[in-house]
Amino acid sequence: MSPPNSNSQKSMRTPLGRVRGLGSSNSGTSDFWRQRLTAVAMILLMIPVIVIVMSLLGRNQAGAAQILGSPLVAIVMLLFIVASVWHMKIGMQVVLEDYVHDEKIKLVAIMANNFFSAAVALASIYAILKLSSGV
Amino acid sequence: MALSIVHRATGVALYFGTLLLVWWLIAAASGPAAYAHVQAFTGSILGRLIAFGYTWALIHHMLSGVRHLVWDLGYGFKASEREWLTWAALIGGIGLTVLLWIIAYVIGGGR
């Protein structure tokens, strides 16, 4: 019986590397997949988010807080925040890995990217939750 | 067409632009005074320009990204198809941005 992927014999990869399927970055294709997953999520959320932002135009803080704090709007916003921050964190890491060649600076930059993305996510989520709880 | 660098540039711009979105959401959660500051900024010429640029970056990045999703699925690699997808992202990005701002002005009355 031939193996299911018989043309894999032409592969340059070692048997162990093929079994792990993780590649040289040790994270496999997870970032690649998540970048697409979050992109599609944001495409699906784009129209609701545009409607929400449009509904906020010209309103004062009380009006905006009421809309942003209503359950459906808050959930859409939270989904969009999670998808976008995840997406931008991966995207920025790809840009850094492409253009920053000094290993130490690259490490610091990737770390800063993670900190920035986490801070943006938590601050936005905190604001939405605070508006939702009405305190 | 060298649009892939525009995709990256708009992505980086959107990345740092999230600071403005965070400022806006925190202000809404903080109270009337903080929110009035944001509205004073978004109502200024500079604020309007940044918001318009941010809208374009977002829409363009999305359409340009759809192009990449089409390629991921294995379609659109012929020269004519690549050209078409690229122009669609460019023209669609500008067109949709202008359309959204027209709607915004009609709804918000320019506020």
gemmi code that builds the backbone of each chain (N, CA, C; Angstrom):
import gemmi

chains = {
    "A": [
        ("MET", (0.836, -1.209, 0.000), (0.000, 0.000, 0.000), (0.866, 1.251, 0.000)),
        ("SER", (0.535, 2.179, -0.883), (1.322, 3.416, -0.898), (0.783, 4.371, 0.163)),
        ("PRO", (1.658, 5.209, 0.723), (1.184, 6.165, 1.731), (0.204, 7.157, 1.112)),
        ("PRO", (-0.674, 7.738, 1.912), (-1.708, 8.615, 1.377), (-1.133, 9.788, 0.588)),
        ("ASN", (0.016, 10.285, 1.021), (0.620, 11.412, 0.319), (1.904, 10.930, -0.329)),
        ("SER", (1.759, 10.193, -1.450), (2.918, 9.510, -2.010), (3.932, 10.472, -2.611)),
        ("ASN", (3.489, 11.681, -3.029), (4.459, 12.602, -3.614), (5.283, 13.315, -2.552)),
        ("SER", (5.027, 12.976, -1.274), (5.806, 13.599, -0.217), (7.244, 13.103, -0.229)),
        ("GLN", (7.509, 12.052, -1.003), (8.881, 11.562, -1.074), (9.794, 12.559, -1.760)),
        ("LYS", (9.203, 13.487, -2.552), (10.012, 14.509, -3.210), (10.309, 15.665, -2.247)),
        ("SER", (9.648, 15.669, -1.087), (9.799, 16.792, -0.173), (11.215, 16.878, 0.371)),
        ("MET", (11.666, 18.120, 0.613), (12.980, 18.347, 1.190), (12.932, 18.251, 2.711)),
        ("ARG", (11.738, 18.151, 3.287), (11.614, 18.207, 4.735), (11.976, 16.866, 5.366)),
        ("THR", (12.508, 16.940, 6.574), (12.867, 15.718, 7.282), (11.601, 15.024, 7.760)),
        ("PRO", (11.672, 13.715, 7.982), (10.482, 12.997, 8.464), (9.940, 13.599, 9.761)),
        ("LEU", (10.836, 13.968, 10.692), (10.377, 14.526, 11.965), (9.668, 15.869, 11.748)),
        ("GLY", (10.285, 16.685, 10.885), (9.681, 17.991, 10.605), (8.308, 17.842, 9.991)),
        ("ARG", (8.160, 16.807, 9.130), (6.879, 16.604, 8.460), (5.828, 16.131, 9.454)),
        ("VAL", (6.248, 15.295, 10.394), (5.318, 14.794, 11.394), (4.828, 15.926, 12.289)),
        ("ARG", (5.775, 16.773, 12.733), (5.371, 17.873, 13.608), (4.581, 18.916, 12.842)),
        ("GLY", (4.968, 19.122, 11.567), (4.259, 20.096, 10.749), (4.357, 21.502, 11.264)),
        ("LEU", (5.448, 21.818, 11.936), (5.529, 23.129, 12.567), (6.411, 24.113, 11.811)),
        ("GLY", (7.260, 23.619, 10.904), (8.093, 24.532, 10.136), (9.162, 25.211, 10.965)),
        ("SER", (9.856, 26.168, 10.314), (11.027, 26.767, 10.950), (10.666, 27.736, 12.066)),
        ("SER", (9.452, 28.252, 12.072), (9.089, 29.222, 13.102), (8.501, 28.536, 14.333)),
        ("ASN", (8.370, 27.219, 14.278), (7.851, 26.425, 15.389), (6.397, 26.713, 15.736)),
        ("SER", (5.722, 27.449, 14.878), (4.311, 27.709, 15.156), (3.429, 27.194, 14.028)),
        ("GLY", (4.047, 26.501, 13.056), (3.267, 25.928, 11.974), (2.514, 26.971, 11.189)),
        ("THR", (1.313, 26.631, 10.763), (0.523, 27.555, 9.962), (-0.551, 28.244, 10.801)),
        ("SER", (-0.409, 28.215, 12.130), (-1.488, 28.749, 12.966), (-1.690, 30.244, 12.740)),
        ("ASP", (-0.588, 31.023, 12.627), (-0.738, 32.462, 12.401), (-1.354, 32.745, 11.032)),
        ("PHE", (-0.903, 31.967, 10.038), (-1.459, 32.110, 8.687), (-2.967, 31.878, 8.713)),
        ("TRP", (-3.374, 30.808, 9.382), (-4.800, 30.477, 9.456), (-5.574, 31.539, 10.242)),
        ("ARG", (-5.042, 31.951, 11.384), (-5.765, 32.938, 12.195), (-5.877, 34.280, 11.493)),
        ("GLN", (-4.860, 34.633, 10.703), (-4.926, 35.888, 9.954), (-6.108, 35.863, 8.989)),
        ("ARG", (-6.327, 34.707, 8.332), (-7.469, 34.571, 7.407), (-8.793, 34.493, 8.170)),
        ("LEU", (-8.770, 33.758, 9.276), (-9.990, 33.598, 10.084), (-10.494, 34.957, 10.576)),
        ("THR", (-9.578, 35.763, 11.130), (-9.976, 37.073, 11.652), (-10.359, 38.010, 10.506)),
        ("ALA", (-9.707, 37.856, 9.337), (-10.061, 38.696, 8.190), (-11.502, 38.441, 7.768)),
        ("VAL", (-11.859, 37.156, 7.653), (-13.227, 36.812, 7.248), (-14.221, 37.270, 8.319)),
        ("ALA", (-13.838, 37.122, 9.585), (-14.712, 37.579, 10.678), (-14.997, 39.072, 10.545)),
        ("MET", (-13.957, 39.848, 10.252), (-14.147, 41.299, 10.143), (-14.962, 41.677, 8.914)),
        ("ILE", (-14.807, 40.910, 7.808), (-15.630, 41.178, 6.626), (-17.105, 40.980, 6.981)),
        ("LEU", (-17.391, 39.885, 7.725), (-18.774, 39.613, 8.122), (-19.302, 40.692, 9.066)),
        ("LEU", (-18.422, 41.236, 9.913), (-18.847, 42.214, 10.912), (-18.851, 43.644, 10.371)),
        ("MET", (-18.279, 43.830, 9.168), (-18.063, 45.192, 8.678), (-19.359, 45.992, 8.558)),
        ("ILE", (-20.402, 45.386, 7.981), (-21.653, 46.139, 7.795), (-22.299, 46.502, 9.138)),
        ("PRO", (-22.458, 45.545, 10.093), (-22.976, 45.944, 11.399), (-22.147, 47.039, 12.072)),
        ("VAL", (-20.823, 46.947, 11.967), (-19.975, 47.954, 12.615), (-20.171, 49.327, 11.955)),
        ("ILE", (-20.279, 49.347, 10.625), (-20.518, 50.619, 9.934), (-21.854, 51.219, 10.380)),
        ("VAL", (-22.887, 50.358, 10.489), (-24.203, 50.843, 10.931), (-24.098, 51.425, 12.344)),
        ("ILE", (-23.350, 50.748, 13.219), (-23.190, 51.237, 14.590), (-22.503, 52.595, 14.603)),
        ("VAL", (-21.391, 52.706, 13.877), (-20.649, 53.977, 13.864), (-21.522, 55.091, 13.279)),
        ("MET", (-22.248, 54.790, 12.211), (-23.137, 55.785, 11.609), (-24.201, 56.246, 12.599)),
        ("SER", (-24.710, 55.299, 13.401), (-25.779, 55.648, 14.344), (-25.268, 56.541, 15.471)),
        ("LEU", (-23.940, 56.589, 15.643), (-23.360, 57.387, 16.724), (-23.060, 58.816, 16.293)),
        ("LEU", (-23.084, 59.067, 14.974), (-22.693, 60.377, 14.464), (-23.599, 61.462, 15.022)),
        ("GLY", (-22.978, 62.544, 15.501), (-23.740, 63.692, 15.958), (-24.416, 63.521, 17.306)),
        ("ARG", (-24.186, 62.381, 17.959), (-24.784, 62.190, 19.281), (-23.818, 62.637, 20.370)),
        ("ASN", (-24.377, 63.062, 21.504), (-23.522, 63.415, 22.630), (-23.133, 62.147, 23.397)),
        ("GLN", (-22.406, 62.339, 24.499), (-21.869, 61.180, 25.225), (-22.987, 60.273, 25.736)),
        ("ALA", (-24.063, 60.868, 26.238), (-25.146, 60.058, 26.800), (-25.762, 59.163, 25.721)),
        ("GLY", (-25.974, 59.758, 24.538), (-26.551, 58.997, 23.433), (-25.619, 57.904, 22.957)),
        ("ALA", (-24.333, 58.260, 22.827), (-23.348, 57.281, 22.371), (-23.207, 56.142, 23.372)),
        ("ALA", (-23.184, 56.502, 24.666), (-23.027, 55.492, 25.715), (-24.209, 54.527, 25.719)),
        ("GLN", (-25.396, 55.077, 25.479), (-26.586, 54.229, 25.468), (-26.522, 53.201, 24.332)),
        ("ILE", (-26.108, 53.671, 23.152), (-26.025, 52.752, 22.002), (-24.915, 51.723, 22.211)),
        ("LEU", (-23.704, 52.212, 22.577), (-22.557, 51.306, 22.714), (-22.760, 50.299, 23.850)),
        ("GLY", (-23.588, 50.664, 24.827), (-23.791, 49.791, 25.965), (-24.936, 48.808, 25.801)),
        ("SER", (-25.689, 48.930, 24.697), (-26.796, 47.987, 24.510), (-26.226, 46.629, 24.081)),
        ("PRO", (-26.838, 45.544, 24.560), (-26.221, 44.222, 24.441), (-25.765, 43.835, 23.028)),
        ("LEU", (-26.645, 43.953, 22.043), (-26.290, 43.498, 20.696), (-25.119, 44.300, 20.126)),
        ("VAL", (-25.191, 45.620, 20.318), (-24.114, 46.495, 19.826), (-22.803, 46.154, 20.527)),
        ("ALA", (-22.873, 45.982, 21.857), (-21.657, 45.680, 22.618), (-21.034, 44.366, 22.158)),
        ("ILE", (-21.868, 43.369, 21.892), (-21.342, 42.059, 21.463), (-20.677, 42.177, 20.095)),
        ("VAL", (-21.331, 42.894, 19.168), (-20.727, 43.092, 17.843), (-19.391, 43.819, 17.983)),
        ("MET", (-19.364, 44.858, 18.826), (-18.121, 45.617, 19.027), (-17.030, 44.742, 19.628)),
        ("LEU", (-17.397, 43.921, 20.613), (-16.400, 43.048, 21.245), (-15.832, 42.046, 20.240)),
        ("LEU", (-16.711, 41.461, 19.423), (-16.236, 40.525, 18.399), (-15.277, 41.226, 17.441)),
        ("PHE", (-15.651, 42.445, 17.038), (-14.816, 43.182, 16.085), (-13.475, 43.559, 16.712)),
        ("ILE", (-13.501, 43.944, 17.982), (-12.254, 44.309, 18.665), (-11.316, 43.103, 18.749)),
        ("VAL", (-11.855, 41.964, 19.155), (-11.011, 40.761, 19.292), (-10.432, 40.369, 17.934)),
        ("ALA", (-11.287, 40.343, 16.903), (-10.817, 39.948, 15.572), (-9.763, 40.919, 15.052)),
        ("SER", (-10.023, 42.234, 15.212), (-9.110, 43.212, 14.620), (-7.770, 43.251, 15.347)),
        ("VAL", (-7.798, 43.158, 16.682), (-6.530, 43.216, 17.416), (-5.673, 41.974, 17.133)),
        ("TRP", (-6.329, 40.840, 17.054), (-5.609, 39.606, 16.738), (-4.974, 39.722, 15.345)),
        ("HIS", (-5.792, 40.204, 14.394), (-5.360, 40.368, 13.013), (-4.172, 41.334, 12.920)),
        ("MET", (-4.263, 42.451, 13.626), (-3.212, 43.466, 13.490), (-1.936, 43.037, 14.198)),
        ("LYS", (-2.072, 42.244, 15.251), (-0.889, 41.736, 15.944), (-0.102, 40.796, 15.023)),
        ("ILE", (-0.812, 39.894, 14.355), (-0.137, 38.975, 13.433), (0.452, 39.746, 12.262)),
        ("GLY", (-0.333, 40.691, 11.725), (0.122, 41.460, 10.569), (1.380, 42.247, 10.875)),
        ("MET", (1.398, 42.921, 12.033), (2.568, 43.712, 12.399), (3.777, 42.810, 12.618)),
        ("GLN", (3.554, 41.634, 13.164), (4.675, 40.714, 13.380), (5.300, 40.299, 12.042)),
        ("VAL", (4.447, 40.051, 11.043), (4.955, 39.698, 9.716), (5.793, 40.846, 9.149)),
        ("VAL", (5.281, 42.080, 9.306), (6.009, 43.248, 8.808), (7.363, 43.373, 9.524)),
        ("LEU", (7.349, 43.203, 10.845), (8.602, 43.311, 11.616), (9.594, 42.233, 11.188)),
        ("GLU", (9.092, 41.007, 11.032), (9.982, 39.904, 10.646), (10.570, 40.124, 9.253)),
        ("ASP", (9.821, 40.835, 8.402), (10.316, 41.079, 7.043), (11.360, 42.190, 7.000)),
        ("TYR", (11.177, 43.232, 7.817), (12.000, 44.428, 7.636), (13.044, 44.641, 8.728)),
        ("VAL", (12.861, 44.041, 9.903), (13.843, 44.234, 10.975), (14.789, 43.038, 10.964)),
        ("HIS", (16.060, 43.289, 10.670), (16.984, 42.174, 10.495), (17.863, 41.917, 11.701)),
        ("ASP", (18.016, 42.929, 12.567), (18.797, 42.730, 13.787), (17.976, 41.910, 14.777)),
        ("GLU", (18.516, 40.770, 15.185), (17.735, 39.827, 15.994), (17.247, 40.443, 17.309)),
        ("LYS", (18.121, 41.210, 17.985), (17.729, 41.766, 19.281), (16.644, 42.823, 19.126)),
        ("ILE", (16.835, 43.698, 18.126), (15.823, 44.734, 17.888), (14.509, 44.080, 17.481)),
        ("LYS", (14.619, 43.002, 16.691), (13.413, 42.303, 16.257), (12.655, 41.729, 17.454)),
        ("LEU", (13.399, 41.128, 18.387), (12.750, 40.569, 19.577), (12.027, 41.644, 20.368)),
        ("VAL", (12.733, 42.780, 20.577), (12.124, 43.881, 21.340), (10.890, 44.398, 20.613)),
        ("ALA", (10.999, 44.532, 19.266), (9.882, 45.060, 18.489), (8.679, 44.118, 18.553)),
        ("ILE", (8.931, 42.815, 18.463), (7.829, 41.851, 18.513), (7.192, 41.847, 19.904)),
        ("MET", (8.044, 42.014, 20.918), (7.502, 42.100, 22.268), (6.631, 43.349, 22.420)),
        ("ALA", (7.135, 44.481, 21.924), (6.376, 45.735, 21.988), (5.062, 45.600, 21.230)),
        ("ASN", (5.090, 44.907, 20.105), (3.886, 44.667, 19.314), (2.842, 43.911, 20.139)),
        ("ASN", (3.301, 42.899, 20.861), (2.381, 42.132, 21.713), (1.804, 42.999, 22.831)),
        ("PHE", (2.681, 43.813, 23.445), (2.208, 44.681, 24.535), (1.187, 45.684, 24.014)),
        ("PHE", (1.519, 46.325, 22.884), (0.627, 47.331, 22.299), (-0.731, 46.710, 21.973)),
        ("SER", (-0.705, 45.552, 21.323), (-1.957, 44.912, 20.917), (-2.791, 44.508, 22.131)),
        ("ALA", (-2.124, 43.978, 23.150), (-2.845, 43.578, 24.358), (-3.460, 44.795, 25.042)),
        ("ALA", (-2.703, 45.907, 25.074), (-3.209, 47.115, 25.720), (-4.412, 47.674, 24.966)),
        ("VAL", (-4.319, 47.706, 23.628), (-5.435, 48.198, 22.815), (-6.670, 47.327, 23.034)),
        ("ALA", (-6.469, 46.008, 23.040), (-7.600, 45.095, 23.217), (-8.245, 45.283, 24.584)),
        ("LEU", (-7.429, 45.268, 25.627), (-7.988, 45.349, 26.973), (-8.660, 46.694, 27.229)),
        ("ALA", (-8.033, 47.781, 26.760), (-8.634, 49.109, 26.963), (-9.988, 49.196, 26.267)),
        ("SER", (-10.065, 48.693, 25.027), (-11.330, 48.756, 24.278), (-12.390, 47.873, 24.921)),
        ("ILE", (-11.991, 46.668, 25.313), (-12.949, 45.740, 25.928), (-13.437, 46.301, 27.251)),
        ("TYR", (-12.498, 46.883, 28.024), (-12.883, 47.494, 29.299), (-13.922, 48.590, 29.078)),
        ("ALA", (-13.673, 49.442, 28.072), (-14.600, 50.548, 27.815), (-15.990, 50.025, 27.453)),
        ("ILE", (-16.037, 49.018, 26.576), (-17.335, 48.469, 26.162), (-18.057, 47.835, 27.358)),
        ("LEU", (-17.323, 47.086, 28.167), (-17.954, 46.433, 29.322), (-18.440, 47.458, 30.333)),
        ("LYS", (-17.649, 48.522, 30.507), (-18.056, 49.579, 31.444), (-19.340, 50.254, 30.947)),
        ("LEU", (-19.402, 50.521, 29.638), (-20.604, 51.121, 29.068), (-21.794, 50.167, 29.196)),
        ("SER", (-21.532, 48.869, 29.072), (-22.618, 47.887, 29.143), (-23.176, 47.748, 30.549)),
        ("SER", (-22.293, 47.887, 31.542), (-22.757, 47.720, 32.919), (-23.340, 49.018, 33.456)),
        ("GLY", (-23.118, 50.122, 32.728), (-23.753, 51.373, 33.087), (-23.281, 52.007, 34.378)),
        ("VAL", (-22.000, 51.766, 34.741), (-21.483, 52.417, 35.953), (-20.464, 53.489, 35.583)),
    ],
    "B": [
        ("MET", (1.444, 46.286, -11.101), (0.901, 47.070, -9.977), (1.575, 46.656, -8.675)),
        ("ALA", (2.022, 47.632, -7.948), (2.674, 47.339, -6.659), (1.739, 47.692, -5.520)),
        ("LEU", (0.635, 46.973, -5.487), (-0.365, 47.324, -4.486), (-0.126, 46.627, -3.159)),
        ("SER", (0.719, 45.579, -3.154), (0.899, 44.841, -1.911), (1.521, 45.718, -0.838)),
        ("ILE", (2.354, 46.686, -1.264), (2.962, 47.563, -0.261), (1.913, 48.531, 0.296)),
        ("VAL", (0.920, 48.877, -0.545), (-0.171, 49.731, -0.058), (-1.002, 48.962, 0.974)),
        ("HIS", (-1.169, 47.651, 0.710), (-1.891, 46.811, 1.673), (-1.181, 46.842, 3.029)),
        ("ARG", (0.146, 46.718, 2.989), (0.923, 46.758, 4.231), (0.865, 48.133, 4.880)),
        ("ALA", (1.028, 49.174, 4.046), (1.051, 50.535, 4.598), (-0.279, 50.871, 5.267)),
        ("THR", (-1.398, 50.504, 4.606), (-2.694, 50.780, 5.223), (-2.861, 49.941, 6.488)),
        ("GLY", (-2.321, 48.719, 6.478), (-2.390, 47.876, 7.672), (-1.661, 48.503, 8.843)),
        ("VAL", (-0.465, 49.043, 8.574), (0.315, 49.688, 9.639), (-0.393, 50.958, 10.125)),
        ("ALA", (-0.972, 51.707, 9.189), (-1.699, 52.920, 9.562), (-2.901, 52.570, 10.452)),
        ("LEU", (-3.617, 51.518, 10.079), (-4.775, 51.096, 10.872), (-4.329, 50.649, 12.267)),
        ("TYR", (-3.159, 50.012, 12.318), (-2.583, 49.536, 13.585), (-2.447, 50.692, 14.565)),
        ("PHE", (-1.768, 51.772, 14.121), (-1.557, 52.901, 15.040), (-2.832, 53.719, 15.207)),
        ("GLY", (-3.700, 53.672, 14.209), (-4.964, 54.381, 14.308), (-5.886, 53.825, 15.383)),
        ("THR", (-5.633, 52.589, 15.809), (-6.469, 52.030, 16.875), (-6.344, 52.859, 18.156)),
        ("LEU", (-5.219, 53.608, 18.291), (-5.071, 54.479, 19.460), (-6.205, 55.498, 19.518)),
        ("LEU", (-6.602, 56.022, 18.341), (-7.710, 56.976, 18.292), (-9.023, 56.288, 18.664)),
        ("LEU", (-9.198, 55.044, 18.200), (-10.431, 54.317, 18.521), (-10.505, 54.022, 20.019)),
        ("VAL", (-9.345, 53.680, 20.608), (-9.306, 53.441, 22.051), (-9.650, 54.726, 22.797)),
        ("TRP", (-9.057, 55.837, 22.350), (-9.330, 57.142, 22.962), (-10.833, 57.432, 22.923)),
        ("TRP", (-11.458, 57.165, 21.762), (-12.890, 57.410, 21.578), (-13.725, 56.535, 22.516)),
        ("LEU", (-13.410, 55.235, 22.594), (-14.198, 54.323, 23.433), (-14.015, 54.641, 24.919)),
        ("ILE", (-12.755, 54.914, 25.332), (-12.503, 55.248, 26.739), (-13.218, 56.543, 27.102)),
        ("ALA", (-13.216, 57.502, 26.154), (-13.894, 58.774, 26.413), (-15.395, 58.562, 26.592)),
        ("ALA", (-15.967, 57.707, 25.739), (-17.399, 57.421, 25.855), (-17.712, 56.776, 27.201)),
        ("ALA", (-16.769, 55.965, 27.687), (-16.969, 55.298, 28.969), (-16.662, 56.225, 30.148)),
        ("SER", (-15.917, 57.312, 29.893), (-15.487, 58.187, 30.989), (-16.538, 59.228, 31.352)),
        ("GLY", (-17.157, 59.842, 30.327), (-18.172, 60.837, 30.638), (-18.230, 61.958, 29.622)),
        ("PRO", (-19.165, 62.886, 29.806), (-19.435, 63.941, 28.826), (-18.222, 64.806, 28.498)),
        ("ALA", (-17.433, 65.173, 29.522), (-16.309, 66.086, 29.276), (-15.280, 65.434, 28.356)),
        ("ALA", (-14.930, 64.175, 28.672), (-13.929, 63.459, 27.863), (-14.452, 63.268, 26.440)),
        ("TYR", (-15.746, 62.956, 26.316), (-16.314, 62.709, 24.990), (-16.356, 63.997, 24.169)),
        ("ALA", (-16.577, 65.108, 24.871), (-16.599, 66.396, 24.165), (-15.235, 66.708, 23.560)),
        ("HIS", (-14.168, 66.306, 24.241), (-12.817, 66.486, 23.699), (-12.654, 65.726, 22.385)),
        ("VAL", (-13.117, 64.459, 22.384), (-13.010, 63.655, 21.164), (-13.800, 64.309, 20.040)),
        ("GLN", (-15.016, 64.766, 20.374), (-15.863, 65.353, 19.336), (-15.285, 66.662, 18.809)),
        ("ALA", (-14.602, 67.410, 19.704), (-13.944, 68.637, 19.247), (-12.848, 68.295, 18.250)),
        ("PHE", (-12.145, 67.179, 18.524), (-11.075, 66.761, 17.613), (-11.645, 66.242, 16.300)),
        ("THR", (-12.641, 65.343, 16.379), (-13.180, 64.772, 15.140), (-13.941, 65.825, 14.333)),
        ("GLY", (-14.333, 66.903, 14.987), (-15.024, 67.969, 14.266), (-14.071, 68.952, 13.605)),
        ("SER", (-12.787, 68.932, 14.008), (-11.801, 69.849, 13.431), (-11.390, 69.365, 12.038)),
        ("ILE", (-10.747, 70.266, 11.287), (-10.293, 69.910, 9.933), (-9.327, 68.721, 9.991)),
        ("LEU", (-8.352, 68.797, 10.918), (-7.362, 67.720, 11.042), (-8.040, 66.402, 11.415)),
        ("GLY", (-8.980, 66.494, 12.369), (-9.690, 65.295, 12.806), (-10.483, 64.663, 11.677)),
        ("ARG", (-11.143, 65.534, 10.889), (-11.922, 65.040, 9.743), (-11.019, 64.361, 8.719)),
        ("LEU", (-9.851, 64.982, 8.458), (-8.907, 64.414, 7.494), (-8.430, 63.045, 7.952)),
        ("ILE", (-8.093, 62.949, 9.262), (-7.604, 61.674, 9.796), (-8.716, 60.616, 9.732)),
        ("ALA", (-9.930, 61.021, 10.098), (-11.049, 60.080, 10.074), (-11.344, 59.611, 8.641)),
        ("PHE", (-11.235, 60.556, 7.680), (-11.449, 60.191, 6.276), (-10.350, 59.234, 5.812)),
        ("GLY", (-9.121, 59.571, 6.160), (-8.000, 58.706, 5.794), (-8.125, 57.330, 6.427)),
        ("TYR", (-8.607, 57.309, 7.673), (-8.769, 56.032, 8.368), (-9.852, 55.181, 7.694)),
        ("THR", (-10.946, 55.851, 7.297), (-12.014, 55.131, 6.585), (-11.471, 54.515, 5.297)),
        ("TRP", (-10.703, 55.326, 4.534), (-10.163, 54.818, 3.277), (-9.204, 53.657, 3.536)),
        ("ALA", (-8.316, 53.819, 4.523), (-7.342, 52.761, 4.828), (-8.065, 51.462, 5.166)),
        ("LEU", (-9.135, 51.576, 5.962), (-9.886, 50.392, 6.381), (-10.561, 49.706, 5.197)),
        ("ILE", (-11.280, 50.498, 4.383), (-12.011, 49.925, 3.249), (-11.037, 49.368, 2.209)),
        ("HIS", (-9.973, 50.132, 1.946), (-9.002, 49.654, 0.961), (-8.327, 48.370, 1.437)),
        ("HIS", (-7.936, 48.353, 2.711), (-7.265, 47.178, 3.266), (-8.187, 45.951, 3.191)),
        ("MET", (-9.476, 46.184, 3.423), (-10.433, 45.076, 3.361), (-10.544, 44.545, 1.928)),
        ("LEU", (-10.758, 45.458, 0.959), (-10.914, 45.012, -0.440), (-9.626, 44.387, -0.960)),
        ("SER", (-8.510, 45.013, -0.617), (-7.221, 44.470, -1.021), (-6.996, 43.106, -0.361)),
        ("GLY", (-7.512, 42.955, 0.851), (-7.408, 41.688, 1.560), (-8.275, 40.608, 0.922)),
        ("VAL", (-9.459, 41.004, 0.438), (-10.326, 40.045, -0.268), (-9.587, 39.473, -1.469)),
        ("ARG", (-8.816, 40.343, -2.135), (-7.964, 39.914, -3.243), (-7.047, 38.768, -2.808)),
        ("HIS", (-6.436, 38.955, -1.630), (-5.538, 37.912, -1.124), (-6.298, 36.625, -0.797)),
        ("LEU", (-7.529, 36.775, -0.277), (-8.339, 35.586, 0.017), (-8.674, 34.846, -1.274)),
        ("VAL", (-8.965, 35.604, -2.354), (-9.241, 34.986, -3.650), (-8.021, 34.203, -4.110)),
        ("TRP", (-6.836, 34.810, -3.950), (-5.604, 34.108, -4.345), (-5.361, 32.883, -3.468)),
        ("ASP", (-5.678, 33.015, -2.163), (-5.505, 31.867, -1.263), (-6.314, 30.665, -1.745)),
        ("LEU", (-7.487, 30.942, -2.329), (-8.358, 29.860, -2.792), (-7.919, 29.333, -4.151)),
        ("GLY", (-6.889, 29.972, -4.729), (-6.332, 29.452, -5.970), (-6.905, 30.066, -7.228)),
        ("TYR", (-7.638, 31.173, -7.087), (-8.214, 31.827, -8.265), (-7.517, 33.163, -8.531)),
        ("GLY", (-7.736, 33.688, -9.717), (-7.338, 35.058, -10.037), (-5.864, 35.274, -10.283)),
        ("PHE", (-5.161, 34.255, -10.755), (-3.716, 34.412, -10.950), (-3.329, 34.869, -12.356)),
        ("LYS", (-4.278, 34.827, -13.304), (-3.947, 35.286, -14.653), (-3.687, 36.788, -14.624)),
        ("ALA", (-2.806, 37.250, -15.520), (-2.404, 38.659, -15.504), (-3.618, 39.581, -15.559)),
        ("SER", (-4.577, 39.254, -16.452), (-5.749, 40.120, -16.595), (-6.584, 40.108, -15.321)),
        ("GLU", (-6.663, 38.936, -14.669), (-7.452, 38.835, -13.429), (-6.775, 39.595, -12.290)),
        ("ARG", (-5.447, 39.496, -12.222), (-4.715, 40.234, -11.190), (-4.932, 41.735, -11.357)),
        ("GLU", (-4.832, 42.192, -12.608), (-5.044, 43.610, -12.900), (-6.453, 44.036, -12.475)),
        ("TRP", (-7.435, 43.190, -12.838), (-8.826, 43.526, -12.536), (-9.039, 43.628, -11.028)),
        ("LEU", (-8.513, 42.632, -10.286), (-8.687, 42.616, -8.831), (-8.052, 43.846, -8.194)),
        ("THR", (-6.869, 44.203, -8.709), (-6.141, 45.334, -8.147), (-6.886, 46.642, -8.376)),
        ("TRP", (-7.353, 46.846, -9.617), (-8.101, 48.064, -9.908), (-9.419, 48.104, -9.141)),
        ("ALA", (-10.049, 46.930, -8.979), (-11.307, 46.878, -8.226), (-11.082, 47.316, -6.793)),
        ("ALA", (-9.944, 46.868, -6.197), (-9.641, 47.252, -4.817), (-9.351, 48.749, -4.725)),
        ("LEU", (-8.600, 49.264, -5.699), (-8.236, 50.691, -5.678), (-9.458, 51.583, -5.856)),
        ("ILE", (-10.202, 51.309, -6.945), (-11.351, 52.165, -7.263), (-12.475, 51.928, -6.266)),
        ("GLY", (-12.705, 50.657, -5.920), (-13.740, 50.337, -4.939), (-13.442, 50.979, -3.589)),
        ("GLY", (-12.175, 50.982, -3.195), (-11.793, 51.570, -1.910), (-12.114, 53.045, -1.856)),
        ("ILE", (-11.741, 53.780, -2.919), (-12.004, 55.222, -2.958), (-13.509, 55.472, -3.071)),
        ("GLY", (-14.168, 54.718, -3.961), (-15.596, 54.907, -4.188), (-16.422, 54.658, -2.937)),
        ("LEU", (-16.153, 53.525, -2.267), (-16.915, 53.187, -1.055), (-16.661, 54.196, 0.060)),
        ("THR", (-15.410, 54.660, 0.173), (-15.081, 55.638, 1.210), (-15.878, 56.922, 1.008)),
        ("VAL", (-15.888, 57.420, -0.241), (-16.632, 58.646, -0.537), (-18.124, 58.434, -0.273)),
        ("LEU", (-18.625, 57.261, -0.696), (-20.048, 56.957, -0.495), (-20.393, 56.945, 1.001)),
        ("LEU", (-19.553, 56.306, 1.815), (-19.795, 56.244, 3.255), (-19.815, 57.641, 3.867)),
        ("TRP", (-18.916, 58.505, 3.397), (-18.855, 59.856, 3.967), (-20.033, 60.707, 3.528)),
        ("ILE", (-20.546, 60.447, 2.322), (-21.756, 61.151, 1.894), (-22.912, 60.735, 2.801)),
        ("ILE", (-23.033, 59.416, 3.036), (-24.092, 58.921, 3.925), (-23.916, 59.514, 5.327)),
        ("ALA", (-22.653, 59.542, 5.797), (-22.383, 60.066, 7.139), (-22.818, 61.522, 7.253)),
        ("TYR", (-22.527, 62.313, 6.229), (-22.898, 63.737, 6.277), (-24.399, 63.915, 6.212)),
        ("VAL", (-25.063, 63.043, 5.422), (-26.523, 63.128, 5.338), (-27.149, 62.773, 6.698)),
        ("ILE", (-26.642, 61.699, 7.327), (-27.185, 61.266, 8.610), (-26.822, 62.239, 9.727)),
        ("GLY", (-25.529, 62.574, 9.803), (-25.047, 63.374, 10.922), (-25.230, 64.856, 10.721)),
        ("GLY", (-25.675, 65.257, 9.521), (-25.844, 66.680, 9.270), (-24.536, 67.446, 9.374)),
        ("GLY", (-23.430, 66.772, 9.077), (-22.131, 67.433, 9.076), (-21.532, 67.600, 10.460)),
        ("ARG", (-22.150, 66.985, 11.464), (-21.620, 67.152, 12.814), (-20.485, 66.172, 13.055)),
    ],
}
model = gemmi.Model(1)
for chain_id, residues in chains.items():
    chain = gemmi.Chain(chain_id)
    for i, (resn, *xyz) in enumerate(residues, 1):
        res = gemmi.Residue()
        res.name, res.seqid = resn, gemmi.SeqId(i, " ")
        for name, pos in zip(("N", "CA", "C"), xyz):
            atom = gemmi.Atom()
            atom.name, atom.element = name, gemmi.Element(name[0])
            atom.pos, atom.b_iso = gemmi.Position(*pos), 0.0
            res.add_atom(atom)
        chain.add_residue(res)
    model.add_chain(chain)
structure = gemmi.Structure()
structure.add_model(model)
structure.setup_entities()
